[in-house]
């Protein structure tokens, strides 16, 4: 593998890991909001958003591993 390909792969892995971290933070934030809000509709919405971010994180984790990286 030439240097340019390794650098590009590294950049892609860095970007994916940043997205993964942001998704996990968003998942925690939505989960916390769902736990602390009284309105049932908002609780449901925040819970759904948290679950969606967890699914996104799983997909990003899988992509990082597919490219030979270690998810952060």
C-alpha positions as CSV (number, residue, x, y, z in Angstrom):
1,X,0.0,0.0,0.0
2,X,1.5,3.3,-1.0
3,X,1.9,6.3,1.3
4,X,-1.0,8.3,-0.2
5,X,-3.4,5.4,0.3
6,X,-2.3,4.9,3.9
7,X,-2.7,8.7,4.6
8,X,-6.1,8.8,3.0
9,X,-7.2,5.7,4.9
10,X,-5.9,7.3,8.1
11,X,-7.8,10.5,7.4
12,X,-11.0,8.5,6.7
13,X,-10.6,6.5,10.0
14,X,-10.0,9.7,11.9
15,X,-13.1,11.3,10.4
16,X,-15.2,8.2,11.1
17,X,-13.9,8.0,14.7
18,X,-14.8,11.7,15.2
19,X,-18.3,11.0,13.9
20,X,-18.5,7.9,16.2
21,X,-17.6,10.0,19.2
22,X,-20.1,12.7,18.4
23,X,-22.9,10.1,17.9
24,X,-22.1,8.6,21.2
25,X,-22.2,12.0,22.9
26,X,-25.5,12.8,21.2
27,X,-26.9,9.4,22.2
28,X,-26.0,10.2,25.9
29,X,-27.5,13.7,25.6
30,X,-30.8,12.5,24.1
31,X,-31.0,9.7,26.7
32,X,-30.4,12.2,29.5
33,X,-33.0,14.6,28.1
34,X,-35.5,11.7,27.9
35,X,-34.8,10.8,31.5
36,X,-35.3,14.4,32.8
37,X,-38.2,15.6,30.8
38,X,-41.8,15.2,32.2
39,X,-43.7,15.5,28.9
40,X,-44.4,12.0,27.6
41,X,-44.3,13.0,24.0
42,X,-40.9,14.7,24.4
43,X,-39.7,11.7,26.5
44,X,-40.6,9.4,23.6
45,X,-39.0,11.7,21.0
46,X,-35.7,12.0,22.9
47,X,-35.7,8.2,23.5
48,X,-36.2,7.6,19.8
49,X,-33.4,10.0,18.9
50,X,-31.1,8.3,21.4
51,X,-31.8,4.9,19.9
52,X,-31.2,6.2,16.4
53,X,-27.8,7.7,17.4
54,X,-26.9,4.3,18.9
55,X,-27.7,2.7,15.6
56,X,-25.6,5.3,13.7
57,X,-22.8,4.6,16.1
58,X,-23.0,0.8,15.5
59,X,-22.8,1.5,11.7
60,X,-19.8,3.8,12.1
61,X,-18.1,1.3,14.5
62,X,-18.6,-1.4,11.8
63,X,-17.1,0.8,9.1
64,X,-14.0,1.7,11.2
65,X,-13.4,-2.0,11.8
66,X,-14.0,-2.8,8.1
67,X,-11.2,-0.4,7.2
68,X,-8.9,-2.1,9.8
69,X,-9.2,0.6,12.4
70,X,-10.0,0.6,16.1
71,X,-13.2,2.4,17.1
72,X,-12.6,5.0,19.7
